[in-house]
Each structure stands twice: as structure tokens, then as C-alpha cells.
Amino acid sequence: MYQCTSIHESASEAKIGILLSNLGTPDAPTKKAVKPYLRQFLSDTRVIEPPPPRWIWKIILNGIILNLRPRKSAKAYQTVWDTHGKGSPLLSIAKKQKNAIAIELEKLAPGKFAVSLGMSYGNPSMGSALNELEAQGCNNIIILPLYPQYAGASTGSVFDAAARELMNWRNVPDLRFISSYSKEDLYIEALANSVKEYQAAHGKPDLLLMSYHGIPKRYFDKGDNYPCQCCKTTFLLASKLNLKPNEYTMTFQSRLGAGEWMKEYTDKTLKALPAKGVKNVQVICPGFSADCLETIEEISEENHDYFMESGGEKFGYIPALNDRKDHIEFLTQLLLKNAVGWM
């Protein structure tokens, strides 16, 4: 049944809606809370593309994975909970980003924008975020997935989630969807600023390692250009920092399952570096707009240990851009550029 919660504001009063989105998070670092979150996440065929017949994957997911993985994942979430505020670091930072962007937009275009936050999985849901915009009379909406590099499993899932919700709207709004910003100048500049500031405090390393979330190689073989965008970001950031080829490298993290993923692998690279004479390394994750389980627990804890146990002497993690002023200013300008013709 089609729904409509709009207050039916006149066109002159209508605001431009901004929907910010990220992956999402369980509501609590417990097995009970993690299980439904993982079920929603791993049931998404953008994330997991099981070969036919797909019912086999459903049996594996519900019969094995969801009985084993939630406990392990909950323990991992417990190590990062409250590290960046109240609750999940990803959600805490995303709320700060939303509020900061709303303040910037209000300064530059008073009364013109309404900003909401919706996650692909978990809460706040995509539906609640879109309903919030509809209730404010937004008949023009810009959707910004906070993934700098496009991947079907991340950015594509945001589009799918938004489209499913909009199927229930009586009046479908005009939409603009920002699929990536991997080579935007101000994004690269913000990354470079974060590296320079970190190195001003901690010194320069033997190697700057740029780690991105991985995807299965078969996704790339089927046409997902995510690794190409990661390469572009890496090249532009290295150029901005005037790095020589032997002063940086690019890897992929967060593998799931036994199949081949895009290489090189972050964990294996860090384990091998000390034997090659690289004893001081710094890691930045340009594909993450906010610190989360994959950056805090996986990189700054787990992979830190891999490197040090293999003979490394100094390991540094350069935080994600989070709610840095230059990051917020860039995202605001990106949104304004995509609002041209609506203001």
C-alpha cells in the first residue's frame, strides 16, 4: 500500500533533502543484537553473490554462519564500543558528520536543506531517514553514500535500499545519487592533510600503506571497477604527498570466506614487510569515511600485532577523515555542486 506522510509544503517552501548513508551497525555489542544485523547484511545479494541455486547459501547462512559468527563478531565490537563517543563508533561519527554538514549547509544556504542519516543495515534505517525528509516536504533528494570509491557491495546496496523504500511512496521525489568521489580534489587534499598532520606528530615512516576494504576477485572480473577507483585514489594521494614509488603501497583488507579476493592482502603484506627491511609503517584507510570495526579493531589492533610480531618496530594508524573540518567542508561543497538547478 502506498504511503504518504508529506506535509504538502508549497514548492517555494520545500527543502532539498540530503540523505547520508553508510554501512550500519548492530544496536549493541552482543550476540543477540549482532545476529539480526548480520542476517540482514549477509542476506544482501550485493554483498554475497552466491552461485545458483541460492537456497544453498540460505541454508549455510542460517544453519551455520548465524549460529557461529555472531558471538565472535560481538566480541570484536566490544573492543571498539564507546571509543568515539556513545555506542558504535561508526554511528557516533556518522551522527557528528550529519550534524556538521547540516550546520555548514545552513550557513551557506539558510533554510534550503534538510539532512538525514540512514544506514543500509541496522538503525537508523533507510526508511526512517527517507520518511524524515518526506515529512519536511523534500521533493528533491540527494543521496550521498559515504563510500569514496564505488563498489556494488557498498554503494550499490545504498541505492537498492533507498529504491525499496521509495517503492512505497505515493509521490516519488526527484533524485540525484552520488555514486563516488574517489578523485575529487578536496577529498584528496583532506586525506593528504590528515597524513601530514599525523606525521608532524609521529614522524615519517619507511612506508605508507593505503588499505582498502576488499572485494572478491570475481566481482572485479564481472565488471565492478572498485579496485580501479582505489588505484586512482592511491595515485592521487601519493602524488599530493610527493611520495616516491618505494614509499607507499596499496592493499586490500577484510576478506570473508575461502575464495580469492583482490590483492595484495593487508595482513599478509604487513607480516612480510619486516623481513624486507621495512620496520616503521603507517597505515591509512582512504576508503573509510568514518572509523569503524574494520579500521579500529582490524587495522589498529589486529594488523598492528601482525606487524610487530613479525619484527616490526613502529606501527601507526592514521584515523579516517571522520568529522574533520576539511572533510566536512568537502562533503558540503560536493552536495552543493549536486544541488545546482534545484536551489
N, C-alpha and C positions, 0 to 999 in steps of 0.2 A: 504494500500500500504506500502510495506516495505521501511524503510528509512535507509540511511547510511550517517553519517556526519564525519566518521573517517578520519583522515589524513593519514591512512595506514602507520604508522611508522613500521619499521622493528622490529622483535621480540627482538633484542638486545637493542633497544631504548625504547620499550614500558614500560610504568609505571604501577604500581599496583594501581588500583583505590580504594579509600576509600569513601564509601557513608555513611555519618552520617545522622540519621533521628530522628525526634521527631514528636509530635502530629501536631503542626502547630498553626496558629493564624490568626485572621482576619487582614486585612490590616490597619484598623483604628478602634478606639473605638466608632463606630457609628452604628446606626440601619441598615443603608444602606450597610455597609461593613460586619456586623456580620451575616446578613441574608443568603447570599450565602455560607459563611463559615459553618454555622450551617446546611444548607441544605446538603452540601457535607458530613459533619461529621455524621449527623443523618440518612443519606441515606445508610450508610455503614452497611451491614448486619452482619459484625463482631461486630460492636458496639451495634446495636439494632437488636436482633434476633426475629422479630415478628412472632407470630404463624400464620399459614395459615388461610385464604388467605391473602397474603402480601399486596394486594391492599388496604386493610382496613387501614394499617399503613400509606400508602402513602397519603390517604385522611386525616388522623389525622395530619400527619406531615405538609402537605401543606395547609390544611384548618384551622388548629387551632394553632399548635405549632409555625410555622414560621410567624404567624400573631401576636403572643403574646410574645414569648420568646426573640426575637432579641432586643427589647427595654430594657428589664431587663438585658440581658447579656451585652449590650453596656454600661449601667450604671456601671456594675461591672468592665468591662475592663477600664473604665475611671479612676477608683480608683487606678489602678496599672500601667497605661501607663506612660512611662518615669521613672519608679522607678529604673531601672537598666541600664539606658542609653537612647538611642533614640528609642522611639516607644515601641513595645511589649517587656516585659521583657524576655519572652521565646525566642523570635527570637534574641534579643540583646545578650543574654547569649549564645545561640547556635552558633552565629557567632564568639563569643570570643573563645568558645570551639574548633570550627573548625580551627580557625587561630592558636591557641596554639598547637593543635595536629599536624598541618602541620609543624610548626616550630620544634617541637620535632622530628618528623619523618625525617625531612631534616637534623637535626643534626646527627641522628643515622644512616641514610641510604640516603646519598645525591643523589638526582635525581631519587630515586626509586619510590616515591609515588606522587599521585595527590589526593587531598582531596576536596570533595564537600559536600554540605548540601542540603537535600531535605525533605520536610515535607509531611506527609500523607495527610494533608488537607491545603489548602491555599498556600501561597508563602513563600520561593521559592518552586516550585513544584518538585515532584519526577522526572517528565520528564526532567525539566531543569537541575537538578543535574546529572542525568544519561547522558544526552547529553553532558554536560560539560566534563564528564570523557571519553566518546567516542571520543570527539574531540581531546583529548590528547593521543589517541591511547591506552587506557586501555583495554586490552583483558582479564585481570584478575581483578575481583572486589570483595571487601569485604564489605558487608552491615552490619552496626552496628546500630541497633535501640537503642536509648539511654533510654531504659527501663531496669533496672537491673533485674526485675522479669518478666518472660514471662506471657503474657495473650493474648488470641486470639484477644481481642478487641483493643489491642495496638500493640504488636509485630507482631501478625498475620496480622494486617492491613498494616504494613510496607511491609511485604512480598507480599501481594496482590497488593499493589500499584506499587511496583517495577516490579512484574511479568507482570502487564498490560502494562507497558511502554515497557518492553523488547519484548513483542509480536510484536512490530513494527520494531524491529531491524533486519537488514539483517544478521549480524553476531552476534550471541548471545555469550557473554563472559563467561568464567569460573567464577562461583560464589561461594562464601563462605558466609554463613549467620550466624551471632552470635545471637542465639535466647535468651540468657540470660547470666547474670554474677552475679547472686544473692548470690553466696557463694565464690566468688573469694577473696583470702586473702587480696590483695591490695585494693580492693573496701571496704571491712570491715574495714581495717586499716584506710582508708581515712575518713570513717564515724566516727570511734572512735576518730580520731584526731580532727574532727570538734566539737564533743561533748566536749572533754577535753578542747579545746581552748575556747569554749563558757562558760563552767563552770569555767574556770580560771578567766574569766572576770566578771561573773554574779553569781557565787556561785552554789552549788549543790541544786537540788530541792527535794521535797518529793517524786516525781515520774517522771520518764522519759517516756513519751508517744510516741510510734512509730506509726505514722498514715500513712496508705497506701491508694491509690485510691481503691475504692470498685468495685466489680462486682456483678451482680445479682446471688443469690444463685443457680438458675437453671443452670447457666453456669458451676459452680463448679460441680453440680450434673451430668452434661453431660460429665465431664472429664477434664475441664480446671484446671490445677494444680497450677494456680497463687497463691491462698491462701497458699498452701504448701510451695512455694518458699518464700513468705513473712514471714512465720513462721521460715524458715531456716535462713533468714537474721536477723530476730529479735533475735533468739537464739545466733547466732554467734556474733552479735554486743554486746548483753548483756554479753556474755562470755568474749569478748575482754575488756569490761569495768569493769569486775568483779562485776556485779550487782547481788544483791540477788533477788529472785522471787518477793518480795513485793516492789522492787524499780523500776520496769518497767512494762509496759503493751503494748499490740498491739491492734490497732483499724483500722477501715476502714471508709473512708470519701467519699464525692461527690456522694450521691445517686441521681438517676433520676427516677421519677415515683413512683407508689404506691406498687410495688412488693417487696418481701423480698430480701434483699441484704446480703452479708457476714457480720457477726457480730464479735465483738461488733462495734457499731456505734460511731465514734469520737465525734460527737456533743452531743449525749446523755450521753456518758461517762464523758465528761468534765462538763456537767451540774450536774452530780451526785456526782462527786468527793469531792467537798467542804463539803457536808453533811457527808462524810465518814472520814473527818479529813484531807484530802489532800488539803492544801491551797496554795502550791507552786508547780507548774508544769512546765515542759519544754517539748516542742513538737519537734520532728524531723520527717521528711518525707523521709524515705530511698528509696522509690520507684520513687522519682522525681530526675532526674539528673540535672534539672535546675529549678529555681524558676519561678513560673507562676501564673496564676489566682487562681489555686487551693491551692497554698501554701501561697501566699501573701494576697489575699482577703479573701479566705475561712478560712484558719488557723489563720494567724497572726492578722486578723481583726475580722471576724465574730465569730469564735470559741473562740478567746480571750474574746470577750464580753460575750459570753455564760458563760464562766468560772467565770469571775469577777462578773457578775450579780447574779450568784448562790452562792456567798460567798467566791470565791477565792481571794487570796491576792497578788499573784505574778504569772505572766504568761510569759514564754519566748519561742520564736520560734527560733530554730537553723536552719540557712539557709541551702538550698540544697548545694550539692558539687560544683555546677556551674563550674567556671574555676579555682578552687583551684589548686595549683601546684601538690599536691599529687594525685588529681583526674585526671588531665591531664596526669601525668606520668603513672598512672594505665591504662587508656584507650589506651595510646600509646603502652604499653607493651602487652596489650590484642590484639591489632591489629598486632603487630609484631609476636606474637605467632601464630596467624591465617594466617600469610603470609608465614609460613615455607613451603619450597618447591617451592615457586614462585620467591624467590629472587635470 
